[in-house]
Amino acid sequence: MDGHTAPEDRRAAPVSVRIAAELRRDIAAGRLRPGERVPSTREITRRWGVAMATATKVITTLRQEGLVRTLPGVGTVVGESRPAPRTAPQGPAAPVRPGERRRPGAAGTRLTRTAIVRTAVGIADTEGLDGVSMRRVAAELGAAPMALYRHVPAKEDLLRLMVEAVFAEHPPPEPAPEGMREALAAGARVQWRLCRRHPWVVPLMSIARPVLTPSSVDHTEWAVRVLKGHGVGAPEALNAVVALTGYVLGMAAQVSDDTEAAHETGLRHAQWWAAREPELSRLEATGRYPHLFAYTAGPPDFDETFEFGLEGFLAGLEARLRTAAG
């Protein structure tokens, strides 16, 4: 980025307009090419020293102009095709008036609780929970922030509705598989797929203080029912379900952390490990880790590791529960 801003811009233009102009120039000059990530809202706050609300305005403006688009799990990237250069308005501070340009697809969107929650989930999927705010959701929907509060009283309520929405889309399997281990594995895999699709949900579902919603509690009720159907007592069943949930969330936390790091650095999982090759080679050359480096493998595969651990966990759990049941 050239980092230069005309003096008259400093005097008159809002900071969000100036930052958007810098990024717009980088896109026009090819310094940011189609498909490449643009700075996230968090990167903008750090680089330019602005508030999150200002950073959100920058990304929203570029998205409304069709210059960038969001990709789940990746972030905001430069669009494949660039619109014609802007010729008006000419004034340095010429801000976009509310409703003048709307995000593609936002025009005519009826402001409902469902639309608000769906939009918030989309933002979280792309940028993580830090990107979700009432102001940001309102900007995506082309509405005034205060209009959202008529449908969702507070951000805490929005988070609860988001959790409910994604769990409602991932119900436990019915009918449950007949075998104890098979049934628990099927339920765990549903939760794993949910966490893979929506990594932001993981910190909201801690065992200690989870966000409780009807559809999320359905999973616990289902698993306890399955175990009781196999003769497991209620206390043991609940302990077993909590332990299994802890395994799923523990593995899912690795995905969540990796996704968060990708938002911060722009490096996906495989890219990060590729960048560590020189460091790994130096460690291998010391001869200190002969057993580890005897097996050549690529980056950890989350799904493969999850399945390996799930099989062992459930084998041990089933044996213990059947022994306890007599």
C-alpha positions as semicolon CSV with decimal commas, in nm:
position;residue;x (nm);y (nm);z (nm)
1;M;0,000;0,000;0,000
2;D;0,134;0,346;-0,076
3;G;0,017;0,490;0,259
4;H;-0,014;0,841;0,108
5;T;-0,322;1,052;0,156
6;A;-0,376;1,393;0,001
7;P;-0,356;1,682;0,252
8;E;-0,704;1,801;0,171
9;D;-0,834;1,451;0,253
10;R;-0,685;1,472;0,602
11;R;-0,867;1,796;0,668
12;A;-1,208;1,697;0,541
13;A;-1,262;1,328;0,479
14;P;-1,377;1,093;0,757
15;V;-1,108;0,842;0,842
16;S;-1,315;0,548;0,714
17;V;-1,339;0,718;0,374
18;R;-0,961;0,776;0,365
19;I;-0,882;0,414;0,454
20;A;-1,131;0,284;0,198
21;A;-0,970;0,511;-0,062
22;E;-0,625;0,366;0,012
23;L;-0,751;0,011;-0,027
24;R;-0,944;0,108;-0,338
25;R;-0,623;0,245;-0,492
26;D;-0,435;-0,073;-0,403
27;I;-0,703;-0,278;-0,581
28;A;-0,705;-0,051;-0,886
29;A;-0,323;-0,059;-0,910
30;G;-0,311;-0,439;-0,879
31;R;-0,128;-0,437;-0,547
32;L;-0,426;-0,632;-0,418
33;R;-0,524;-0,881;-0,686
34;P;-0,854;-1,069;-0,731
35;G;-0,886;-1,346;-0,474
36;E;-0,629;-1,197;-0,235
37;R;-0,731;-1,112;0,119
38;V;-0,782;-0,752;0,212
39;P;-0,707;-0,642;0,569
40;S;-0,964;-0,772;0,815
41;T;-1,146;-0,535;1,048
42;R;-0,903;-0,629;1,325
43;E;-0,604;-0,564;1,100
44;I;-0,749;-0,225;1,006
45;T;-0,794;-0,130;1,372
46;R;-0,429;-0,214;1,442
47;R;-0,274;-0,069;1,127
48;W;-0,462;0,260;1,123
49;G;-0,535;0,289;1,496
50;V;-0,912;0,321;1,452
51;A;-1,213;0,176;1,631
52;M;-1,380;-0,147;1,521
53;A;-1,686;0,050;1,407
54;T;-1,466;0,253;1,170
55;A;-1,298;-0,059;1,036
56;T;-1,640;-0,212;0,976
57;K;-1,745;0,094;0,773
58;V;-1,437;0,051;0,553
59;I;-1,509;-0,312;0,465
60;T;-1,881;-0,246;0,425
61;T;-1,812;0,040;0,184
62;L;-1,582;-0,171;-0,033
63;R;-1,831;-0,457;-0,031
64;Q;-2,117;-0,229;-0,130
65;E;-1,906;-0,105;-0,421
66;G;-1,851;-0,463;-0,536
67;L;-1,475;-0,442;-0,487
68;V;-1,454;-0,718;-0,225
69;R;-1,650;-1,023;-0,122
70;T;-1,649;-1,255;0,178
71;L;-1,552;-1,621;0,174
72;P;-1,643;-1,841;0,474
73;G;-1,333;-1,950;0,663
74;V;-1,109;-1,722;0,452
75;G;-1,219;-1,365;0,511
76;T;-1,274;-1,071;0,281
77;V;-1,102;-1,096;-0,057
78;V;-1,080;-0,883;-0,367
79;G;-1,362;-0,955;-0,610
80;E;-1,287;-1,136;-0,934
81;S;-1,411;-0,849;-1,148
82;R;-1,362;-0,483;-1,077
83;P;-1,629;-0,223;-1,139
84;A;-1,554;0,079;-1,350
85;P;-1,350;0,350;-1,171
86;R;-1,558;0,588;-0,970
87;T;-1,597;0,928;-1,130
88;A;-1,836;1,090;-0,885
89;P;-1,871;1,239;-0,640
90;Q;-1,542;1,432;-0,658
91;G;-1,530;1,586;-0,312
92;P;-1,275;1,435;-0,075
93;A;-1,533;1,378;0,195
94;A;-1,816;1,265;-0,030
95;P;-1,955;0,991;0,196
96;V;-2,198;0,727;0,091
97;R;-2,539;0,834;0,211
98;P;-2,740;0,573;0,403
99;G;-2,924;0,356;0,155
100;E;-2,742;0,507;-0,146
101;R;-2,546;0,189;-0,218
102;R;-2,655;-0,135;-0,067
103;R;-2,470;-0,464;-0,055
104;P;-2,579;-0,683;-0,345
105;G;-2,887;-0,868;-0,235
106;A;-2,951;-0,640;0,062
107;A;-3,188;-0,408;-0,116
108;G;-3,542;-0,496;-0,033
109;T;-3,442;-0,735;0,246
110;R;-3,717;-0,727;0,506
111;L;-3,576;-0,657;0,851
112;T;-3,678;-0,956;1,060
113;R;-3,523;-1,147;1,346
114;T;-3,449;-1,434;1,108
115;A;-3,269;-1,204;0,861
116;I;-3,068;-1,047;1,145
117;V;-2,958;-1,383;1,283
118;R;-2,876;-1,525;0,939
119;T;-2,664;-1,221;0,860
120;A;-2,484;-1,239;1,194
121;V;-2,406;-1,608;1,143
122;G;-2,264;-1,529;0,799
123;I;-2,036;-1,262;0,943
124;A;-1,918;-1,494;1,222
125;D;-1,851;-1,774;0,974
126;T;-1,632;-1,541;0,769
127;E;-1,461;-1,323;1,028
128;G;-1,519;-1,482;1,367
129;L;-1,720;-1,349;1,660
130;D;-1,514;-1,031;1,681
131;G;-1,664;-0,922;1,352
132;V;-2,020;-0,945;1,484
133;S;-2,177;-0,630;1,617
134;M;-2,521;-0,476;1,592
135;R;-2,375;-0,195;1,383
136;R;-2,209;-0,436;1,142
137;V;-2,521;-0,649;1,100
138;A;-2,725;-0,334;1,039
139;A;-2,479;-0,220;0,774
140;E;-2,501;-0,556;0,597
141;L;-2,880;-0,530;0,593
142;G;-2,884;-0,165;0,490
143;A;-3,065;-0,064;0,809
144;A;-3,007;0,177;1,095
145;P;-2,845;0,006;1,398
146;M;-3,127;0,113;1,629
147;A;-3,377;-0,064;1,403
148;L;-3,222;-0,399;1,500
149;Y;-3,299;-0,351;1,868
150;R;-3,671;-0,373;1,796
151;H;-3,609;-0,737;1,698
152;V;-3,306;-0,832;1,912
153;P;-3,273;-0,647;2,246
154;A;-2,895;-0,688;2,293
155;K;-2,586;-0,854;2,149
156;E;-2,609;-1,130;2,413
157;D;-2,953;-1,214;2,276
158;L;-2,812;-1,214;1,924
159;L;-2,540;-1,463;2,021
160;R;-2,798;-1,689;2,183
161;L;-3,015;-1,677;1,872
162;M;-2,711;-1,756;1,655
163;V;-2,630;-2,064;1,864
164;E;-2,992;-2,178;1,846
165;A;-3,000;-2,129;1,469
166;V;-2,693;-2,339;1,391
167;F;-2,788;-2,617;1,633
168;A;-3,139;-2,627;1,487
169;E;-2,976;-2,699;1,150
170;H;-2,776;-2,987;1,304
171;P;-3,018;-3,198;1,510
172;P;-2,908;-3,529;1,665
173;P;-2,972;-3,831;1,440
174;E;-3,319;-3,981;1,454
175;P;-3,372;-4,264;1,477
176;A;-3,052;-4,328;1,670
177;P;-2,834;-4,618;1,553
178;E;-2,902;-4,931;1,755
179;G;-2,560;-4,989;1,909
180;M;-2,444;-4,775;2,201
181;R;-2,108;-4,691;2,046
182;E;-2,255;-4,639;1,700
183;A;-2,522;-4,403;1,834
184;L;-2,280;-4,193;2,038
185;A;-2,042;-4,175;1,743
186;A;-2,322;-4,056;1,515
187;G;-2,421;-3,782;1,761
188;A;-2,060;-3,674;1,810
189;R;-2,009;-3,649;1,434
190;V;-2,309;-3,420;1,400
191;Q;-2,157;-3,188;1,661
192;W;-1,818;-3,209;1,491
193;R;-1,966;-3,109;1,155
194;L;-2,144;-2,819;1,324
195;C;-1,820;-2,697;1,480
196;R;-1,631;-2,739;1,152
197;R;-1,894;-2,534;0,968
198;H;-1,926;-2,271;1,243
199;P;-1,598;-2,259;1,442
200;W;-1,711;-1,950;1,633
201;V;-1,969;-2,159;1,821
202;V;-1,698;-2,353;2,011
203;P;-1,612;-2,091;2,278
204;L;-1,983;-2,030;2,334
205;M;-2,041;-2,397;2,418
206;S;-1,790;-2,451;2,698
207;I;-1,891;-2,726;2,938
208;A;-1,853;-2,491;3,234
209;R;-2,079;-2,211;3,107
210;P;-2,247;-2,296;2,778
211;V;-2,500;-2,081;2,599
212;L;-2,817;-2,278;2,665
213;T;-3,077;-2,297;2,390
214;P;-3,348;-2,553;2,316
215;S;-3,172;-2,703;2,015
216;S;-2,832;-2,725;2,185
217;V;-2,979;-2,893;2,494
218;D;-3,157;-3,137;2,260
219;H;-2,817;-3,297;2,195
220;T;-2,754;-3,365;2,563
221;E;-3,106;-3,500;2,617
222;W;-3,070;-3,726;2,312
223;A;-2,737;-3,872;2,426
224;V;-2,856;-3,936;2,782
225;R;-3,169;-4,107;2,642
226;V;-2,953;-4,329;2,420
227;L;-2,738;-4,439;2,714
228;K;-3,032;-4,501;2,945
229;G;-3,183;-4,713;2,668
230;H;-2,875;-4,933;2,697
231;G;-2,916;-4,977;3,071
232;V;-2,679;-4,702;3,186
233;G;-2,787;-4,522;3,504
234;A;-2,866;-4,152;3,491
235;P;-2,555;-4,026;3,681
236;E;-2,317;-4,235;3,470
237;A;-2,500;-4,138;3,153
238;L;-2,468;-3,768;3,224
239;N;-2,099;-3,799;3,314
240;A;-2,038;-3,995;2,995
241;V;-2,216;-3,735;2,781
242;V;-2,024;-3,447;2,940
243;A;-1,694;-3,631;2,886
244;L;-1,779;-3,703;2,521
245;T;-1,884;-3,343;2,466
246;G;-1,554;-3,234;2,617
247;Y;-1,368;-3,448;2,364
248;V;-1,562;-3,302;2,071
249;L;-1,519;-2,944;2,191
250;G;-1,152;-2,999;2,269
251;M;-1,083;-3,115;1,915
252;A;-1,311;-2,846;1,773
253;A;-1,114;-2,582;1,966
254;Q;-0,814;-2,670;1,749
255;V;-1,022;-2,591;1,441
256;S;-1,156;-2,273;1,599
257;D;-0,807;-2,154;1,697
258;D;-0,673;-2,235;1,352
259;T;-0,958;-2,046;1,185
260;E;-0,901;-1,747;1,414
261;A;-0,530;-1,749;1,330
262;A;-0,613;-1,763;0,959
263;H;-0,829;-1,453;1,002
264;E;-0,540;-1,277;1,174
265;T;-0,251;-1,382;0,949
266;G;-0,409;-1,471;0,616
267;L;-0,235;-1,812;0,628
268;R;-0,452;-2,120;0,601
269;H;-0,366;-2,440;0,790
270;A;-0,151;-2,597;0,516
271;Q;0,016;-2,265;0,433
272;W;0,123;-2,213;0,793
273;W;0,281;-2,559;0,810
274;A;0,451;-2,506;0,474
275;A;0,610;-2,191;0,614
276;R;0,745;-2,398;0,907
277;E;0,940;-2,635;0,680
278;P;1,281;-2,471;0,739
279;E;1,224;-2,480;1,114
280;L;1,117;-2,845;1,104
281;S;1,421;-2,932;0,894
282;R;1,651;-2,773;1,150
283;L;1,484;-2,971;1,430
284;E;1,516;-3,294;1,233
285;A;1,883;-3,227;1,161
286;T;1,965;-3,220;1,532
287;G;1,890;-3,593;1,557
288;R;1,708;-3,528;1,883
289;Y;1,372;-3,654;1,756
290;P;1,443;-3,979;1,562
291;H;1,107;-4,141;1,637
292;L;0,903;-3,834;1,546
293;F;1,076;-3,767;1,215
294;A;1,091;-4,134;1,117
295;Y;0,732;-4,092;1,007
296;T;0,692;-3,837;0,731
297;A;0,349;-3,681;0,736
298;G;0,183;-3,363;0,622
299;P;0,005;-3,111;0,841
300;P;-0,231;-3,259;1,103
301;D;-0,560;-3,363;0,948
302;F;-0,829;-3,254;1,192
303;D;-1,096;-3,489;1,060
304;E;-0,868;-3,792;1,057
305;T;-0,742;-3,719;1,409
306;F;-1,096;-3,662;1,534
307;E;-1,210;-4,000;1,402
308;F;-0,904;-4,178;1,546
309;G;-0,961;-4,027;1,890
310;L;-1,337;-4,077;1,879
311;E;-1,302;-4,448;1,809
312;G;-1,063;-4,501;2,100
313;F;-1,262;-4,280;2,336
314;L;-1,590;-4,458;2,269
315;A;-1,432;-4,805;2,287
316;G;-1,306;-4,729;2,637
317;L;-1,624;-4,552;2,740
318;E;-1,847;-4,837;2,626
319;A;-1,636;-5,094;2,812
320;R;-1,650;-4,892;3,132
321;L;-2,024;-4,828;3,110
322;R;-2,104;-5,194;3,043
323;T;-1,888;-5,299;3,338
324;A;-2,063;-5,048;3,562
325;A;-2,404;-5,168;3,443
326;G;-2,313;-5,526;3,533
